[in-house]
């Protein structure tokens, strides 16, 4: 490995920016002279001492329609990133999640003869939508770093060197545990962080809260708005019994008796904090119909997917796990009606035994993810993969 390694990180979403920042910080602790460049968000940029493109606010699109609308932008960025990498010649490019863009860029680098290492941090969920891509990924990547334990055997079976490091999100969440007691009769609403998600999902959650409030006026409802979303959510919530908080999602997950949570990173966060919750998701019709035909799992939530692998591990790691009963109930598209959400929220708020069992099941799932020390293990794996 060269004395002062130069690593180029590419992330395209806020969660990727956070995970990249953690592992970059851990790398700098291990190798203080390391240089960073790339593309991502503000946290990553704070550690970079080479060229950097702060593109995340525009790059973090949701769904097929948004990608198509922004095709020209992504095509231009693709060429820009490709040119920057070949001009500056980092020792390695580290792609952080964001597979639609990153895997294409990785393939282009390999085809055009990039001489450095091509590494991927946080495995894309191809096990859900296209397992056939794994052998192709093995031909273009030098290392895959996984955060879920069932992923490593799957990639190794195709000849791709893979390291399971645990989930770094849990490591960061551990610092936010307060030990506060849950507040009886408090329902937390978590409609996502992206504007399009909030506009689709929050109104349904609000209507569910209205239904519950009419049945039991003593219930309380709070929702934590992500960065820049508070004003919009307060306007949507006018006339409802829901109180809007600025940020504070992790605190609310620890105070609430139950929650309704948009599918995504927040469901794993809620699981870590032991919040009894139901998963909610609504998206554009076209995106849903395309996704429904591609996805090869019986669950949307990562907790339920992990449970499948724990209960029914496949005999061949290249095969999906068989279905197991869902731990977290999922309400997707038309099933995510205000009446259905209100009924499930009422069950979790009023049935203490059901809530306690769900919390225990969530703790069992979270325990296999080995969050403590995950970022440092990932940093070590990336440094060991660099050219000698």
Secondary structure as UniProt FT lines:
FT   STRAND          6..11
FT   HELIX           14..30
FT   TURN            32..33
FT   STRAND          35..39
FT   HELIX           42..45
FT   TURN            46..47
FT   STRAND          52..53
FT   HELIX           56..59
FT   HELIX           63..69
FT   HELIX           71..88
FT   STRAND          92..96
FT   HELIX           99..111
FT   TURN            112..113
FT   STRAND          117..121
FT   HELIX           126..129
FT   TURN            131..132
FT   HELIX           133..140
FT   STRAND          143..146
FT   HELIX           149..156
FT   TURN            157..159
FT   STRAND          162..164
FT   HELIX           168..174
FT   TURN            175..176
FT   TURN            184..185
FT   STRAND          186..190
FT   HELIX           195..215
FT   TURN            217..218
FT   STRAND          220..225
FT   TURN            227..228
FT   HELIX           230..236
FT   TURN            237..239
FT   STRAND          242..246
FT   HELIX           249..255
FT   STRAND          258..262
FT   HELIX           265..272
FT   TURN            273..274
FT   STRAND          277..281
FT   HELIX           285..294
FT   HELIX           302..311
FT   TURN            317..318
FT   STRAND          330..332
FT   HELIX           333..335
FT   HELIX           338..350
FT   HELIX           352..367
FT   TURN            368..369
FT   TURN            372..373
FT   HELIX           374..384
//
